[in-house]
């Protein structure tokens, strides 16, 4: 079974963001006009599927080792510590992929047609103002007292 056939915890988010079911998104991604955001999102989804499988595998191993019908003499603190380390690593990877996917989806433009700038029908015109005419040297001159 390939990654495209498996589910992830973020599939609903991806389907909502891109407006199609996951199998359709993978089909769109192989087309020549596939958006870069879709390619990146599906790549992150593939990594997330693997990380979530790792989390589930460790969880199931711990559940099996600690089930009520198991002999307590079979419990190993070292094995449980090792599983705890594996679980921490698997959850850190999963959390990183979920965060990266969320950031990618928030950075995407909203769905729908790309808004265009309004068309300007008139050409801008430049106007130059003439400098004011020089004032007559005698105009408005105040005469000082005569000696």
VODO-589709 format. One line per field, with one value per residue (C-alpha): x, y, z; residue in three letters; residue number from 1. Coordinates in Angstrom, 1 decimal. Example, Ala and Ser with C-alpha at 12.3 -4.5 7.8 and 13.67 -1.06 7.14 Angstrom:
2
xx: 12.3, 13.7
yy: -4.5, -1.1
zz: 7.8, 7.1
resn: ALA, SER
resi: 1, 2
***
This chain:
147
xx: 0.0, 1.5, 1.4, -1.3, -3.6, -3.2, -4.8, -3.3, -4.8, -4.7, -6.5, -9.7, -7.7, -6.0, -9.2, -10.8, -7.9, -7.6, -11.2, -10.8, -10.4, -6.9, -6.7, -7.8, -5.1, -2.5, -3.8, -3.7, -0.1, 1.2, -0.2, 2.0, 0.1, 0.2, 0.6, 3.8, 1.7, -0.1, 3.2, 4.6, 1.5, 1.3, 5.0, 4.5, 1.4, 3.5, 6.0, 3.2, 1.6, 5.0, 5.4, 1.9, 2.5, 5.5, 3.6, 0.9, 3.4, 5.1, 1.8, 0.6, 3.8, 3.5, -0.2, 0.7, 3.6, 1.4, -1.9, -3.7, -3.4, 0.4, 2.6, 4.2, 7.5, 7.7, 7.7, 11.0, 11.7, 14.5, 12.2, 9.6, 12.2, 13.4, 9.8, 9.3, 12.3, 10.9, 7.5, 9.1, 11.0, 8.0, 5.7, 8.3, 8.4, 4.7, 4.3, 6.9, 5.1, 1.7, 3.2, 4.9, 1.7, -0.4, 2.1, 2.1, -1.7, -1.9, 0.6, -1.5, -3.6, -7.3, -9.1, -10.8, -9.8, -6.7, -7.8, -6.3, -5.5, -8.1, -7.4, -6.5, -8.1, -6.5, -2.9, -1.4, -0.6, 2.1, 1.5, 4.1, 3.4, 5.1, 7.1, 5.6, 6.6, 9.3, 7.8, 8.6, 11.5, 9.5, 6.2, 5.3, 8.6, 8.5, 10.5, 12.7, 13.2, 15.2, 18.3
yy: 0.0, 3.4, 6.6, 7.9, 5.1, 5.8, 8.4, 11.2, 13.2, 16.3, 15.0, 16.9, 20.1, 19.5, 18.6, 21.8, 23.9, 22.5, 21.6, 18.0, 14.5, 13.3, 10.9, 13.7, 16.0, 13.4, 13.2, 17.0, 17.0, 15.1, 17.6, 20.2, 23.1, 21.7, 24.6, 24.5, 24.8, 21.6, 19.7, 20.9, 20.1, 16.5, 16.0, 17.1, 14.8, 11.9, 12.5, 12.9, 9.6, 7.8, 9.7, 8.8, 5.2, 5.3, 6.8, 4.1, 1.3, 2.3, 2.9, -0.5, -2.1, -0.4, -1.4, -5.0, -5.1, -3.6, -5.4, -6.9, -10.5, -10.3, -11.9, -9.2, -11.1, -10.2, -6.4, -4.7, -1.2, -0.9, -1.8, 0.7, 3.4, 2.6, 2.8, 6.1, 7.5, 6.2, 7.7, 11.1, 11.1, 9.9, 12.5, 15.3, 14.4, 14.3, 17.6, 19.2, 18.0, 19.2, 22.6, 22.9, 21.9, 24.4, 27.2, 26.3, 26.4, 29.7, 31.2, 30.2, 32.8, 32.3, 30.0, 31.6, 33.8, 35.9, 39.5, 41.8, 45.5, 47.7, 48.8, 52.4, 53.9, 57.3, 58.1, 60.1, 63.7, 65.9, 69.5, 72.1, 75.2, 78.3, 80.0, 83.3, 86.4, 88.4, 91.3, 94.8, 96.0, 99.1, 97.4, 97.4, 98.9, 100.9, 104.0, 104.5, 107.9, 110.5, 111.9
zz: 0.0, -1.0, 0.9, -1.4, -0.3, 3.4, 5.5, 7.6, 10.4, 8.2, 5.1, 5.9, 6.1, 2.8, 1.1, 2.3, 1.3, -2.2, -2.8, -3.8, -2.2, -1.6, -4.5, -6.9, -5.4, -6.2, -9.8, -10.1, -8.8, -11.7, -14.2, -15.9, -14.3, -10.7, -8.2, -6.2, -3.0, -3.8, -4.5, -1.2, 0.7, -0.7, 0.0, 3.6, 3.8, 2.6, 5.4, 7.9, 6.9, 7.7, 11.0, 12.1, 11.2, 13.4, 16.3, 15.9, 15.7, 19.0, 20.7, 19.7, 20.9, 24.3, 24.5, 23.7, 26.2, 29.0, 28.3, 31.2, 29.9, 29.6, 32.2, 34.4, 34.3, 30.6, 31.3, 30.8, 32.0, 29.5, 26.6, 27.9, 28.2, 24.6, 23.4, 25.2, 23.3, 20.1, 20.8, 21.7, 18.4, 16.3, 17.9, 17.4, 13.7, 13.4, 15.2, 12.9, 9.8, 11.1, 11.9, 8.5, 6.7, 8.7, 7.9, 4.2, 4.1, 5.9, 3.5, 0.4, -1.3, -0.7, -3.2, -6.2, -9.0, -8.5, -8.0, -10.6, -10.2, -11.8, -15.3, -15.7, -18.7, -18.7, -19.0, -16.1, -17.1, -15.8, -15.2, -14.5, -12.7, -13.8, -11.2, -10.0, -11.9, -10.1, -8.1, -9.1, -6.9, -6.0, -5.4, -1.8, -0.8, 2.4, 2.4, 5.3, 7.0, 5.1, 6.5
resn: UNK, UNK, UNK, UNK, UNK, UNK, UNK, UNK, UNK, UNK, UNK, UNK, UNK, UNK, UNK, UNK, UNK, UNK, UNK, UNK, UNK, UNK, UNK, UNK, UNK, UNK, UNK, UNK, UNK, UNK, UNK, UNK, UNK, UNK, UNK, UNK, UNK, UNK, UNK, UNK, UNK, UNK, UNK, UNK, UNK, UNK, UNK, UNK, UNK, UNK, UNK, UNK, UNK, UNK, UNK, UNK, UNK, UNK, UNK, UNK, UNK, UNK, UNK, UNK, UNK, UNK, UNK, UNK, UNK, UNK, UNK, UNK, UNK, UNK, UNK, UNK, UNK, UNK, UNK, UNK, UNK, UNK, UNK, UNK, UNK, UNK, UNK, UNK, UNK, UNK, UNK, UNK, UNK, UNK, UNK, UNK, UNK, UNK, UNK, UNK, UNK, UNK, UNK, UNK, UNK, UNK, UNK, UNK, UNK, UNK, UNK, UNK, UNK, UNK, UNK, UNK, UNK, UNK, UNK, UNK, UNK, UNK, UNK, UNK, UNK, UNK, UNK, UNK, UNK, UNK, UNK, UNK, UNK, UNK, UNK, UNK, UNK, UNK, UNK, UNK, UNK, UNK, UNK, UNK, UNK, UNK, UNK
resi: 1, 2, 3, 4, 5, 6, 7, 8, 9, 10, 11, 12, 13, 14, 15, 16, 17, 18, 19, 20, 21, 22, 23, 24, 25, 26, 27, 28, 29, 30, 31, 32, 33, 34, 35, 36, 37, 38, 39, 40, 41, 42, 43, 44, 45, 46, 47, 48, 49, 50, 51, 52, 53, 54, 55, 56, 57, 58, 59, 60, 61, 62, 63, 64, 65, 66, 67, 68, 69, 70, 71, 72, 73, 74, 75, 76, 77, 78, 79, 80, 81, 82, 83, 84, 85, 86, 87, 88, 89, 90, 91, 92, 93, 94, 95, 96, 97, 98, 99, 100, 101, 102, 103, 104, 105, 106, 107, 108, 109, 110, 111, 112, 113, 114, 115, 116, 117, 118, 119, 120, 121, 122, 123, 124, 125, 126, 127, 128, 129, 130, 131, 132, 133, 134, 135, 136, 137, 138, 139, 140, 141, 142, 143, 144, 145, 146, 147
***
